[in-house]
Every structure is written in structure tokens, then in C-alpha cells.
Amino acid sequence: MPNTSSVDKLGADFAAERSRMVNLWKRANLNRFFLALLLAVVSFAAGVVGFMSIEGFSFVDAFYMTMITVSTVGFGELHPLSPDGRLFVSFYIFFNLLVIAYLVSVLTTYIFDGELRTIFKMFRTDQEIRSFEGHVIVCGFGRNGSKACSELVASGARVVVVEQNQDLLRAASENGERSLPSVFGDATSDETLLMAGVERARALITALPKDADNVFVALTARELNPNIKIIARASLKTSESKLLRAGADSVVMPDEIGGSHMANLVMRPEVIRFLEMINGLGPNKLRLEELSFKELRRELQGRSIRELDVRSRTGATVIGLKHFSGEFEISPSADTRPAPGDVLLLLGTEAQIATLVAQFRA
């Protein structure tokens, strides 16, 4: 007897696979293609039945007459047709002209307008996502979601987008932005998140327009992957506590941040300009980086900040230290020795951080 967990896992895998196929079907827009095939089959069957019932032909003769009528090859009739038979053939030919015209238009769209290439690309993307591990899922590709994707990609992260509106993804592609692996569907659905590989992802950003949807996404993602890091967007202050209870690790309120930013531009403009440099918005871009104790080269572990000599070796600056206990120490003493579980916070240009990573990270 299989245990309950095995049965649940099989059920979840089956649901994810079914949702994956439905998702691909919707995105490929195969409804028109199969509608055209269905009309062709119905038309052919109607011709066979019509010749057999009206003219009394055998199945083989009716099949033959239907075939030459549909194909319009111009062969002669097997037997002279009755007035009812001629009337049937007249309407049948007209109906088939419409069916064939629709079928040809659909095939032309798929072959010459790139639809077929799009379908193959979607299947490849689906297989690609299934191989991802340790990636970041971004739910919602609006202003906040697209910006988060840009920053993540620039930092070298592997990103999967979950979005219901294909026009947003298409617009980004037309604007020359990098095409990202994407899942078309409702992010609040278990199946959609499973298709995005939530059980293998290291982080999820939910930036949907409605706070209630973000709550559902956080709740679902936390249930599917208890170890995932969840960052949620909120519009209302009252939604912050709900998102945290639903499983979000951090809640970001863009409107509140924007108002605070504008006020600080009046009161502390140079501080804001410095922060813009760190965020990559200023002309001289800076970058914040973190280096944990376990990431340090083995021969460097146990040394003090003075002995590491980060400043003179790379140009970057140690601006903080997060202790294993969770306490932050700003501008730690040069004699401080990072211990297991500690994380160094560093600031520098892109070139300085690249040198730091090359020299210090294992």
C-alpha cells in the first residue's frame, strides 16, 4: 500500500502536468487549428452520409464521390445523380469551399506568420523551466515586476515570469528587452506555480496589482515550498500584516517608498543621490554586495577585517556586518573577525565588486 505522502505527490505531479498541457494549449492558441480540422472531418462525414442516404451508394462509392467532390479534381460521376442528389452536391460544394478556405487561412497563419515557431518555442521554454533549480519566480510583469526582472537578470539570477496578460510580455519583447522564460496563467493557482518550478525555486516576488492576490500567492507558495523566500508588493498599509501572516518574508510598498523618496529629495538631497548611485540610477553606479563566512576562501576564514584588507586589495569598502544572531553592526571595527554564520556587507563599483568576488569568494 503506498503511503499518503506518495499518493499526494503523484496527485500534485498529475495536476501540474495537466495544468502544463492546458497552459501550453492556451498560449499556442490551437483552438482555431483544431476547429478547422473538426469542420473538415464533419464535412467529409456529411458527404459520405449524404451520398449513401440520398443516392443509395455503397460506402466505397460514397467515399469516392465525397473525395472527388471535396478535392474538386473533376472526375465524372459514378452514376447519374437524381435532382435531390444534384441539389445536395451544389450545397455541399459551396459549404466545402468555405471550410477549405478557413483551413487554408489557419494553416497559412501557423506556417508563414510564425505561429508554428512560437509553439515550438513555448515547448522548449516549458522543458527549460522544468530543468531550473534555485531560480527566482516573479509573479506579475507590470511596472514593478518588469523592473524586478531587469535587476535580477543584471545580477545574474535565473528568472521565470508568471503572467496572465500575454500582451505585457509581447510588449517587452517588442521593446527589445530580453525574452524571459514565462508561464501563462493565474499566479494564485497551485498548478501555475508548480509549472514555474516553485518547489525548486529559491525566491518568489509577487507584484500583482491586487493585494488580495498577493496574499494568495504568498500563502500558496509557502505551502508548496516552506523554504522559499517570498517578497510581496502591497498597496495598502493594512495589507502588510496579512501578507506577513500568509508567509511573506518581506513586504514592499512602492507608493510609500515613493512618497518618502520625494520628501527626502527636499530634506536630504545628497543622501538620496548617493542611494540612487547604489540603486544604479545615477551616472556613477555603485553596487552593494554580501559575502558570507562560508563563501570566503578557506585560507581567508578566521581572519580579521584588517587582515582581509579588502579596501586596498579591491577598492571596495566593508560597510556592515550581519552577525549569526541577526544583529547588524555598522562600520565594524577593523579587528572584528567574521565568524561562521556572519555576512559581510560591502560597497563598491561594478569593477571593484568583480575584483572582490574573484579574490575572496570560493
C-alpha positions as CSV (number, residue, x, y, z in Angstrom):
1,M,0.0,0.0,0.0
2,P,1.5,3.4,-1.0
3,N,1.7,5.9,1.8
4,T,-0.3,9.1,1.9
5,S,2.6,11.3,1.0
6,S,3.4,9.3,-2.1
7,V,-0.2,9.5,-3.3
8,D,-0.3,13.2,-2.6
9,K,2.9,13.7,-4.6
10,L,1.6,11.7,-7.5
11,G,-1.6,13.8,-7.4
12,A,0.3,17.0,-7.4
13,D,2.5,15.9,-10.2
14,F,-0.5,14.8,-12.3
15,A,-2.3,18.2,-11.6
16,A,0.9,20.1,-12.5
17,E,1.3,18.1,-15.8
18,R,-2.4,18.6,-16.7
19,S,-2.1,22.3,-16.0
20,R,1.1,22.5,-18.0
21,M,-0.6,21.0,-21.1
22,V,-3.7,23.3,-20.7
23,N,-1.3,26.3,-20.3
24,L,0.6,25.3,-23.5
25,W,-2.7,24.8,-25.3
26,K,-4.0,28.3,-24.4
27,R,-0.7,30.0,-25.2
28,A,-0.3,28.1,-28.5
29,N,-3.9,29.2,-29.5
30,L,-4.6,25.8,-31.1
31,N,-8.3,26.2,-30.9
32,R,-8.6,27.6,-34.5
33,F,-6.5,24.9,-35.9
34,F,-8.5,22.0,-34.3
35,L,-11.8,23.8,-35.2
36,A,-10.7,23.8,-38.8
37,L,-9.8,20.1,-38.7
38,L,-13.1,19.3,-37.0
39,L,-15.1,21.2,-39.7
40,A,-13.2,19.3,-42.4
41,V,-14.0,15.9,-40.7
42,V,-17.6,16.9,-40.3
43,S,-17.9,18.0,-43.9
44,F,-16.3,14.7,-45.1
45,A,-18.6,12.6,-42.9
46,A,-21.7,14.6,-44.1
47,G,-20.7,13.9,-47.7
48,V,-20.4,10.2,-47.2
49,V,-23.7,10.0,-45.3
50,G,-25.5,12.3,-47.8
51,F,-24.4,10.2,-50.9
52,M,-25.4,6.9,-49.1
53,S,-28.8,8.2,-48.0
54,I,-29.9,10.3,-51.0
55,E,-28.4,8.3,-53.9
56,G,-28.2,4.9,-52.2
57,F,-24.5,4.5,-52.9
58,S,-22.4,1.9,-51.1
59,F,-19.8,3.1,-48.5
60,V,-17.0,2.8,-51.0
61,D,-18.8,4.6,-53.8
62,A,-20.0,7.3,-51.4
63,F,-16.4,7.7,-50.0
64,Y,-15.1,8.1,-53.6
65,M,-17.8,10.6,-54.6
66,T,-17.1,12.6,-51.4
67,M,-13.3,12.6,-52.1
68,I,-13.6,13.8,-55.7
69,T,-16.2,16.5,-54.7
70,V,-14.0,17.8,-51.8
71,S,-10.8,17.8,-53.9
72,T,-12.5,19.2,-57.0
73,V,-10.4,17.1,-59.3
74,G,-13.2,16.9,-61.9
75,F,-13.7,13.2,-62.4
76,G,-17.1,12.0,-63.6
77,E,-20.0,10.8,-61.6
78,L,-20.2,7.0,-60.9
79,H,-24.0,7.1,-61.6
80,P,-26.3,9.9,-62.8
81,L,-27.5,11.9,-59.9
82,S,-31.1,12.5,-59.0
83,P,-32.5,16.0,-58.7
84,D,-32.1,15.7,-54.9
85,G,-28.6,14.5,-55.3
86,R,-27.7,17.4,-57.6
87,L,-29.2,19.9,-55.0
88,F,-27.2,18.2,-52.2
89,V,-24.0,18.3,-54.2
90,S,-24.5,22.0,-55.0
91,F,-24.8,23.0,-51.4
92,Y,-22.1,20.5,-50.4
93,I,-19.6,22.1,-52.8
94,F,-20.4,25.6,-51.6
95,F,-20.0,24.5,-47.9
96,N,-16.7,22.8,-48.7
97,L,-15.3,25.9,-50.3
98,L,-15.9,27.8,-47.1
99,V,-14.3,25.0,-45.0
100,I,-11.3,24.7,-47.3
101,A,-10.8,28.5,-47.3
102,Y,-10.9,28.6,-43.5
103,L,-8.5,25.6,-43.2
104,V,-6.0,27.2,-45.6
105,S,-6.1,30.5,-43.8
106,V,-5.4,28.8,-40.5
107,L,-2.5,26.7,-41.9
108,T,-1.1,29.8,-43.6
109,T,-1.2,31.7,-40.2
110,Y,0.7,28.9,-38.5
111,I,3.2,28.3,-41.2
112,F,4.0,31.7,-42.6
113,D,3.1,34.1,-39.7
114,G,5.4,32.4,-37.2
115,E,2.7,30.7,-35.1
116,L,4.4,27.3,-35.6
117,R,7.7,28.7,-34.5
118,T,6.0,30.2,-31.4
119,I,4.6,26.9,-30.5
120,F,7.9,25.1,-30.7
121,K,9.5,27.9,-28.6
122,M,6.9,27.5,-25.9
123,F,7.5,23.8,-25.7
124,R,11.3,24.4,-25.4
125,T,10.7,27.1,-22.7
126,D,8.5,24.6,-20.8
127,Q,11.2,22.0,-20.9
128,E,13.8,24.6,-19.9
129,I,11.8,25.7,-16.8
130,R,11.4,22.1,-15.7
131,S,15.2,21.8,-15.5
132,F,15.6,25.0,-13.4
133,E,16.7,24.9,-9.8
134,G,17.4,27.8,-7.4
135,H,15.7,30.3,-9.7
136,V,13.6,33.3,-8.9
137,I,9.9,33.5,-9.8
138,V,8.4,36.9,-10.5
139,C,4.5,37.0,-10.4
140,G,3.2,39.9,-12.4
141,F,5.1,41.7,-15.2
142,G,3.8,45.2,-14.7
143,R,5.9,48.2,-13.8
144,N,7.2,46.7,-10.5
145,G,7.6,43.1,-11.8
146,S,9.4,44.1,-15.0
147,K,11.8,46.3,-13.1
148,A,12.5,43.5,-10.6
149,C,13.2,41.1,-13.5
150,S,15.7,43.6,-15.0
151,E,17.6,43.9,-11.8
152,L,17.6,40.2,-11.2
153,V,18.8,39.4,-14.7
154,A,21.5,42.1,-14.4
155,S,22.7,40.4,-11.2
156,G,23.0,37.1,-12.9
157,A,19.9,35.4,-11.4
158,R,17.8,33.0,-13.4
159,V,14.2,34.3,-13.6
160,V,10.8,32.8,-14.5
161,V,7.9,35.2,-15.1
162,V,4.3,34.3,-14.3
163,E,1.8,36.5,-16.1
164,Q,-1.8,36.3,-17.3
165,N,-1.6,39.1,-19.8
166,Q,0.5,37.9,-22.8
167,D,0.4,41.5,-24.2
168,L,2.7,42.6,-21.4
169,L,5.3,40.0,-22.3
170,R,4.9,40.7,-26.0
171,A,5.4,44.5,-25.5
172,A,8.5,43.9,-23.5
173,S,9.9,41.7,-26.3
174,E,9.0,44.3,-29.0
175,N,10.8,47.0,-26.9
176,G,14.0,45.0,-27.3
177,E,14.0,43.6,-23.7
178,R,15.4,40.2,-23.2
179,S,12.9,37.4,-23.6
180,L,12.4,35.6,-20.2
181,P,11.1,32.1,-19.6
182,S,7.4,32.6,-18.7
183,V,4.3,30.8,-17.6
184,F,1.0,32.0,-18.8
185,G,-1.6,31.6,-16.0
186,D,-3.1,32.7,-12.7
187,A,-0.3,33.1,-10.1
188,T,-2.7,32.3,-7.3
189,S,-3.2,28.8,-8.7
190,D,-1.2,25.9,-7.3
191,E,-0.8,24.4,-10.8
192,T,0.6,27.6,-12.3
193,L,3.2,28.0,-9.6
194,L,4.2,24.3,-9.9
195,M,4.7,24.9,-13.6
196,A,7.0,27.7,-12.7
197,G,9.0,25.3,-10.5
198,V,8.1,26.8,-7.2
199,E,9.2,23.7,-5.3
200,R,12.7,24.2,-6.7
201,A,12.9,28.0,-6.6
202,R,14.9,29.9,-4.0
203,A,12.8,33.0,-4.1
204,L,9.5,34.4,-5.3
205,I,8.5,38.0,-5.9
206,T,4.7,38.7,-6.1
207,A,4.0,42.1,-7.7
208,L,0.4,41.6,-8.7
209,P,-1.9,44.8,-8.8
210,K,-4.3,43.5,-6.1
211,D,-3.1,43.0,-2.5
212,A,-5.6,40.1,-2.1
213,D,-4.0,38.2,-5.0
214,N,-0.5,38.8,-3.5
215,V,-1.8,37.3,-0.2
216,F,-3.0,34.2,-2.0
217,V,0.3,33.8,-3.9
218,A,2.3,34.1,-0.7
219,L,0.1,31.6,1.0
220,T,0.2,29.1,-1.9
221,A,4.0,29.4,-2.4
222,R,4.7,29.0,1.3
223,E,2.6,25.8,1.3
224,L,4.3,24.4,-1.8
225,N,7.8,25.3,-0.7
226,P,8.3,26.0,3.0
227,N,11.9,27.2,2.4
228,I,11.3,29.7,-0.3
229,K,12.0,33.4,0.3
230,I,8.9,35.5,-0.6
231,I,8.9,39.2,-1.3
232,A,5.5,40.7,-1.7
233,R,4.2,44.0,-3.0
234,A,1.4,45.9,-1.1
235,S,-0.6,49.0,-1.9
236,L,-2.3,49.4,1.5
237,K,-0.7,49.5,4.9
238,T,-3.4,47.2,6.3
239,S,-2.3,44.5,3.8
240,E,1.3,44.3,5.2
241,S,0.4,42.3,8.3
242,K,-1.8,39.9,6.2
243,L,1.0,39.3,3.8
244,L,3.4,38.5,6.6
245,R,0.9,36.1,8.2
246,A,0.4,34.5,4.8
247,G,4.1,33.6,4.6
248,A,5.9,36.6,3.0
249,D,9.4,37.3,4.4
250,S,9.3,41.0,3.4
251,V,6.6,43.4,2.2
252,V,7.4,46.3,-0.1
253,M,5.1,49.3,-0.5
254,P,6.1,51.2,-3.7
255,D,3.7,54.1,-3.0
256,E,5.0,54.7,0.5
257,I,8.6,54.4,-0.7
258,G,8.0,56.9,-3.5
259,G,6.5,59.5,-1.1
260,S,9.4,59.1,1.3
261,H,11.8,59.4,-1.6
262,M,10.3,62.7,-2.8
263,A,10.3,64.1,0.8
264,N,14.0,63.2,1.3
265,L,14.9,64.8,-2.0
266,V,13.8,68.1,-0.4
267,M,15.4,67.5,3.0
268,R,18.4,65.3,2.3
269,P,19.1,65.5,-1.5
270,E,22.7,64.4,-1.4
271,V,21.8,61.3,0.6
272,I,19.2,60.4,-1.9
273,R,21.7,60.9,-4.8
274,F,24.1,58.5,-3.1
275,L,21.3,56.0,-2.7
276,E,20.4,56.4,-6.4
277,M,24.1,55.6,-7.2
278,I,23.7,52.4,-5.1
279,N,20.5,51.5,-6.9
280,G,22.1,52.0,-10.3
281,L,20.1,55.1,-11.2
282,G,22.9,57.7,-11.1
283,P,25.7,58.3,-13.6
284,N,28.3,56.7,-11.3
285,K,26.8,53.4,-10.4
286,L,27.7,51.6,-7.2
287,R,26.8,48.1,-6.1
288,L,26.1,46.6,-2.7
289,E,27.3,43.0,-2.2
290,E,27.2,40.5,0.6
291,L,29.9,37.9,1.4
292,S,29.0,35.2,3.9
293,F,31.6,33.4,6.0
294,K,31.1,30.1,4.2
295,E,31.7,31.8,0.9
296,L,35.1,33.1,1.9
297,R,38.1,31.2,0.6
298,R,39.2,28.6,3.2
299,E,42.6,30.3,3.7
300,L,40.8,33.6,4.5
301,Q,38.3,32.3,7.0
302,G,39.1,33.3,10.6
303,R,41.0,36.5,9.6
304,S,40.0,39.9,10.9
305,I,38.7,42.7,8.6
306,R,42.1,44.3,8.9
307,E,43.9,41.2,7.8
308,L,41.4,40.7,4.9
309,D,42.5,44.1,3.7
310,V,39.5,44.4,1.4
311,R,39.9,48.1,0.8
312,S,43.5,48.1,-0.5
313,R,43.1,44.8,-2.4
314,T,39.9,45.6,-4.3
315,G,38.9,49.2,-3.6
316,A,35.6,48.1,-2.1
317,T,34.6,49.0,1.4
318,V,33.2,47.0,4.3
319,I,30.2,49.0,5.5
320,G,28.5,46.5,7.7
321,L,28.5,43.0,9.3
322,K,25.4,40.9,10.0
323,H,26.1,38.5,12.9
324,F,24.8,35.0,13.1
325,S,22.4,36.2,15.8
326,G,20.7,38.5,13.3
327,E,22.2,41.7,14.8
328,F,23.7,44.3,12.3
329,E,26.9,46.1,13.1
330,I,27.5,49.2,11.0
331,S,31.1,50.1,10.2
332,P,32.6,47.2,12.1
333,S,35.9,47.5,13.8
334,A,39.0,46.5,11.8
335,D,39.8,44.0,14.5
336,T,36.5,42.2,14.1
337,R,36.8,38.6,12.9
338,P,33.8,37.3,11.0
339,A,32.6,34.0,12.5
340,P,30.6,31.1,11.0
341,G,27.1,32.4,10.0
342,D,28.2,36.0,9.7
343,V,27.8,38.0,6.5
344,L,30.0,41.0,5.4
345,L,28.2,43.9,3.6
346,L,30.4,45.6,1.0
347,L,30.1,48.7,-1.2
348,G,31.9,49.4,-4.4
349,T,31.8,49.9,-8.2
350,E,31.0,47.1,-10.5
351,A,34.7,46.6,-11.3
352,Q,35.6,46.7,-7.6
353,I,33.0,44.2,-6.7
354,A,34.0,41.9,-9.6
355,T,37.6,42.0,-8.2
356,L,36.3,41.3,-4.7
357,V,34.4,38.2,-5.9
358,A,37.4,36.9,-7.8
359,Q,39.8,37.3,-4.9
360,F,37.7,36.4,-1.9
361,R,34.8,34.2,-2.9
362,A,35.5,30.5,-3.0
